């Protein structure tokens, strides 16, 4: 077993056991109402084994896993905005997202490197033109800008940007990078929540996400900056500059991702994007913080270290 | 600039499994794709394994809503009846299926809701409400309701008595009712057997009937049920 994979597995199993024990003590020892936390915990009991299983089987299953998440996230977005009623638009975006998965898996022509990076970068051109072609084929203009805009956002944001995670499966140190991100991003969320609860007074963005505070945001940033050093075993090849950048990317990107989806939810007037897992909402509610982080981290690593 | 108007789908805040329990179901791209694909595969398998043959397809009304009734020999019946319809129409065709049997666990629910597009029919507690739902379906244009008026699969291959529900549903309406005979379904997959046997399967589609001059009362409903039962028997003897 890959040593990085094993380390994360041990840590996560340990955390689940401790958290479960803590909940049990609070519930039965102190007779506290932990229903809400228990629902979230049950969700993690499904999510964490699922992630480890997908990654354990290797590159193909990892790519399929992230592609399915992207398809699920976009479908929720399409349902919530009503874009889903337009099957052609929705279908083209779904095909585009599947294409992100395919180009992440196939080798680069001529060089034979795993993953077709050039096509990943070029895909938005093709998908955007395919989306714009739909009203042209229908010969209809009235009311078309809204579905076009929603489909573009859906593909670029939930498909392509998030899809960079799937492409990271091609990196030599895929386990290190992916497990770091999958651990660091929820940790940033939890840190924001915890710091906010303890120190939070001034609201951060009250019209978008009324529970977020400046203290929470800054605390989460600080935790995210320190975290790469704590899990340095994940990527011994990275230097101080890259570790700093990883911290900034997670500390800023994950909060930005969270807030961006909150903007969409607030505008539509809904609380959650879906209801896949009780206590977690939909896929998009769970992965929103990863969306900015994925491409930023990917390009940082590719620029400084290369993937291979 | 004007605000955009969002219209979230009615089921956006439901878990995927919960969505399958809705009836009427909201149109869903994934479900339609899965249904088309599985039905295509099932048709292919039935053609190979059961040498499925559809006779009298020209008797199916080209447009408008109608009801198809047939004898009930096995679990192959609903997919076989769907196979008699063009693939594009299966999303608007609803075989009535016992809610106490087909909607009780996850695998049956997935099969009933996605593959067969079944309408949950409460044959025990509230058949009247289910009939009202059938009527509602038929009021919409282009819907096809598939009913097995015996109410359950045959135990010995013989045609049982038809329940009067079909009579209440169609009495005094112009809704065409198409009697069909499923030949070989019982031999292919009798109740209690685990897998279908490779026996010949034939769907014979009879001529549509209407019951405009009947009243939605018990007496007339029983007459309609009996008339349809006889029509199904006649269809079974139709020259092929």
Interface residues (C-beta under 8 A of the other chain):
Chain A: X75 X76 X79 X80 X81 X82 X84 X85 X87 X90 X91 X94 X146 X267 X268 X269 X270 X272 X274 X275 X276
Chain B: X4 X6 X7 X8 X9 X11 X12 X13 X14 X15 X16 X18 X29 X30
